[in-house]
């Protein structure tokens, strides 16, 4: 399936990447959805502005910063439409990651199909930032024997031991004061 990109009143042909045998293709899209996509393609590409790097979505943008496009009365993410037009169906269990980190980019070469977990870990949210940490706040390694799981997160065993010692010292001091020693 060949896609087209609208640029300065000229339609440019865009070849999709080669789909491996284990990936769904445009042919595996439901026939009705495929037909709607093909009919909406010229309208869709008029809303994309091709730059040297990204293809910027210049129409509606959702509250979370992604381009949005109305297809058959249903608002859909513009980058997902671009993917389906040029690369085919998005398999169940996978989502699109913007490799360029530009949420309004609809250039499929800037996108990759990944699991939701992988997409989250590639981002800049607290979960991703903490997952990339190799040392605790005091500089101890967060790996091997020094790493343990606490309340669903990673924790430093060395820091925990130091906190326990400090708590016991303070507890003993308070107990001595209470006894009058």
Helices and strands as residue ranges (DSSP letters): E 2-7, E 10-15, G 26-28, H 31-45, E 48-50, E 55-57, E 68-71, E 74-77, H 78-86, E 95-98, G 108-110, E 111-114, H 116-122, H 126-132, G 144-146, E 147-150, E 153-156, H 157-179
